[in-house]
Amino acid sequence: MLNLIRNRFLRIPDKMHIMIIAVVVMPLFIGAAIFFSGHFTNVYKVAFISDHAISFPKSKSIQIDKINERPATSSLAMGKYNAFVEVNKDGEFKVTTLKGESDKKAIQTFFEGGKLPENNKTEQRGIGTNILGFVLMLALMQGVALTTFYPEDRNNSTFKRILTSPVNSRQYLAAQGIFTFICLYVPTFIAIAITKICFGVEIGFGLGNLAVLLVILASLATAFSLFMASIMDRNISLGTSGISIITCILAGCFFNFTGNIKVLDVLCNILPQKAFMILIQAVENGRAFQEFAGQLTYTVTWVFALWLVGSVVTNRRIKKGVY
């Protein structure tokens, strides 16, 4: 298996885009993640929709823009506003938001009583959670590009020749997984660490916690890429990118998403990204890993499940003579 891993690195010059992705593109994306995360503050941006002049107490935690017409709902998804607030005929405040129920109640409480709940600060997510949420989506998409040797070997019948040696399909996938993991993990950790140490940018985590969280993140991205490369024969990158973007949005990688629909919430909670986001937000807020063993175990279970399903699909296709 060591020879297979070594072979992956020796073939990099033939696929220069792999090196560009690992050494150039990923660090640039991480820089963009850190830059954009600076625009996500712990301040609620609220659009108050009314034709009448109404004054509210000033608060550092809430920014109110008074407008006459309701903005497009997409402005909530894009982060321009965290919520819309309207006054109904009975004089009650109606809050519309994509954030969680606790955030909705906090905004409701402010407009009704003039201040946010005392415990509301614990609900806010920090810069580190925003950074790793963005990096997670990038890693899920870029992992398939780093797994390009696997479908290429299948198409060129190299995979079939390799299996005539003492190496089996599981060892091959393990070698490919180790290569993908290294190419995802090392540049990502170095880029974030340099940003923190050399430029003094606050990333929300110490280097120790960051190293552990990136192991989980890179493992999930690696397992997902092997799974997608195993079940798909063509348009792998396109399919992976679409699934990654949609599931990361639903899982709250960019903002606390809730559809206020129980069925949708259940589906969102199934996603491994959701458990990972809960974990990293808790760690950033100073909580111990042990307190969220359930989320950690659930995410790791998804890693093994994706790898196992990919391996089973590959073995079945080998037995059928497809590969």
Secondary structure, 3 states (H helix, E strand, C coil): CHHHHHHHHHCHHHHHHHHHHHHHHHHHHHHHHHHHHCCCCCCEEEEEECCCCCCCCCECCEEEEEECCCCCCHHHHCCCCCEEEEECCCCCEEEEECCCHHHHHHHHHHHHHCCCCHHHHHHCCCHHHHHHHHHHHHHHHHHHHHCCHHHHHHHCCHHHHHCCCCCCHHHHHHHHHHHHHHHHHHHHHHHHHHHHHHHCCCCCCCHHHHHHHHHHHHHHHHHHHHHHHHHCCCCHHHHHHHHHHHHHHHHCCCCCCCCCCHHHHHHHHHCHHHHHHHHHHHHHCCCCHHHHHHHHHHHHHHHHHHHHHHHHHHHHHHHCCCC
